[in-house]
Amino acid sequence: MNKAELIEAIATSAGLSKAQADSALNATINAIKGEMGKGGGVSLIGFGSFTVGKRAARMGRNPATNMPIKISARKVAKFSAGSDLKAIVNGEKKVTAAKKAAPKKAAKKK
């Protein structure tokens, strides 16, 4: 599934227009990126956790010359699947349909 297909699925499931679904998805992605950019993490219970890990500096080898090279320390993005997602992937659980919000009632005119 690519981003366009995900937007279509969100729009259909939540009863939104494609533009609203696109906006919601972009806002979610940007919020996750923003938090991880600050070194924080995002936990979505049942789905999983996005965290920032640290990779230590180490020595490597240039495969062309076989000479040792220094690989600097880095921060890496990590994702750990939650229990519900693991169960769905393993076929132990089925995806439940999202509940559609009830339509808002119009305000009474006085």
N, C-alpha and C positions, 0 to 999 in steps of 0.2 A: 504494500500500500504506500503510495506516495502522498505528498502533502495535499494535493488537490483532491485525491480520493478520501483522505482523512477529513478534510473540510466538508465534503459532501456527506460523509457518514455522520459528522457532528450536527450538521444542519438538519438532516433527516431525523436523527434521534432526538434532538432537543427542540425541534419545531422552530428553528431559526432560519433566517435567510442565509445564503452563502456568504454574503458580505459580513453579517453578524458573526457567523461561525469562524470566518477567516480572522476577524478582529479579535475574537475570544482566544483562538489558538495562538495568534501572534503575541497577545498580551501574556498568555501562559508561558510561552517559550521565552519571552523577554524577561519575565519575572524570575524564571529558573536561571537563565544566564546571568542576570544581575546579581542574584544571591551567590551563585558559584563564583562569579568574578570577584566578590568580596571575600572569598575563601569559606563561605558558609555552605550549607547543604539544604536540600528540600526533601521532606518525607511525605509521601502520599500513602496513607495507611491502606494496606491491601494491594497496592500497585507496586511501590518500590521507593527507593531512596537514591537521590542524586547527591554525590559527595565529591569533595576535592581530596585527592590523595597526593602523597609526596613520593617521588622517585629519587633515590639518593644518587649522588655523582658516582660514576664508576669508570673503570678502564674498559675500552673496547679495542677492536682490531679493524684496521682498514683492510677490507678483503682484497683489494687490488695490490697493495704493497706488503701486507701482513705486518705493518708497523703498528705499535700500540697508539691509541688516541684516547684523549680524555673526553668523556661524555658528561656534560654538566647536569646538575640536579634540575628537576622539573616538577611542576605540579601537573597532575593528570585528572581528567574527569572520570568518575566511576559511577556505575549504576548497579544497584543490588535489587533484584526482584523481590517483591513482597510475597507473602504466603498465598494470597488469592491468585496472583499472577502465576506463580509456580504451579498451583493446582490446576489452573485453566490450561496451561501449556502441556501439562502431563495428562490431561484428559480426565482428571479426578473431579472436576467441577465445570459447570457450564457458565457462560457469560450471561449475566442477568440484564435484561433490557432496562434502560434508564427510564425512570418515571417522568412523564411529561408534566410540566407545570400546568395547573389549572388556569384557564383564561381569566384575566383580570376582569372584575365586574366594573361596569361604568358607574361613575359617581352619580348619586341621585341629584337631580336638579331641584332647587328650592323655589 
